[in-house]
Amino acid sequence: MNEIEKTNLSFGDREAEKKKEKKYNPCSICGRPIWHSMAGRYSRVCGQVCDLSRTFLGGGRPLEEVWELLRKHKLSEWESMEAWWRDMGHSHFPGAFLLRRDRGAKHCKENSFWAPYPQAKRVHTELAGEKKKRRILPNGRTVGDCCEPYGINIYLFQRMCGGIAKKYGLTMNQVMEEFGMAPPPSPDWKDSISVHHQGQEYSIRRISKESGISFLSLYWRWMKGMFLIDDDIAHRLARTRSRRDARARQIERWNADYKPFNEG
């Protein structure tokens, strides 16, 4: 046996050993295999339904397991599974999630209902947004208090604050605290805050639309006393203005070319 055959044989043995060592963890909801279990939270789940089933009751869980969780965590007013199924079984359908109308009360016939996946996902998003709003910053204010004066949802507020923090080398908490301590001067701050540039008046809304920069980042520049339109933003505005003028000239040429046909 030559050296090449020995090398191929050794590598083949290593691959066989790796395949033998490869294992998977089954999903705790449906039991299907989950590969790459250590890659992250979202790769551990085998689907969106199983992921949501870890938050709400129902979904991919068996009914016996749903009742066991209700009984174990004392979440319901029913004393037996037969009583629970007598009240809720007639409206159950495959893949339904058991939700509560009042999150502060226990599960009962009047407070519980079966919901499909889209409705359960919407409720989960609302609960996650409320949780984010209740998060307390180091200065004692909540994220919801800092976000409310600007009239945007919590997800967009956090995403814009993350971009500002990355650009200026700050933390997201510092940026949100700055926005909370200096709220906008008026409800229509996007239109009331403006600056003159090359003989035209540009509001924050117009600058954001034509330059592609978030309006919260522009308000940050105005709040810190920086130039609202720097060289980069001026270049973006000039590019947008030239495209708009070129489009207008093209439309004028089209109207002039087709004017005899329109008149006829």
C-alpha angles and dihedrals in degrees: 000000000000127000094261092056091047091051093049090047093051093049090047091055091050092052090049090052091049091052091051092050094048110107137168136210116232120234111262090220107045102007096236118142118269115205124201090026093173097049095090147296097285094049092052094068121077095216146347093265092056090045091054090044088066089062103036133034118256125021108104095356121106115249092243090057091047091055092045090055091048091051097041096051094037093237099143140058093219116106098203140023090243091059091046093050092045090060100035105026097083093062098040120115131176114286094013122152122221109231136174126231090209112038091198095059131068126258112277138144094274097041102041131074138164115248132187122241098267092053093045090049090051091051090048091053091050092050091048090051092051090050091052091050092053093054110118120225123217091262092058098255123118124238090242091057091053093046101044099074092057096057097229132116122263096250094055091044093054093045092052092045089051091054092049092048092051093048097049099034097249135126122258091242091056092051094048091048090052091052090048094052094048109041119184116279095236139009091252093050093139090066101029096056106073142149134204116243125173093343095311132100115236122192124198090256093053094044091050092049096047099037100038093233119133115258091228090058089051091050088051090056091048092046092052093049094250126142109279090211115038128173094280094048091044090054090050092049092049091050092050091046092051091050091049092049092048090051091050092050090049091052090049090053091049092050091049092049095048097038095097090051092048093049092048 
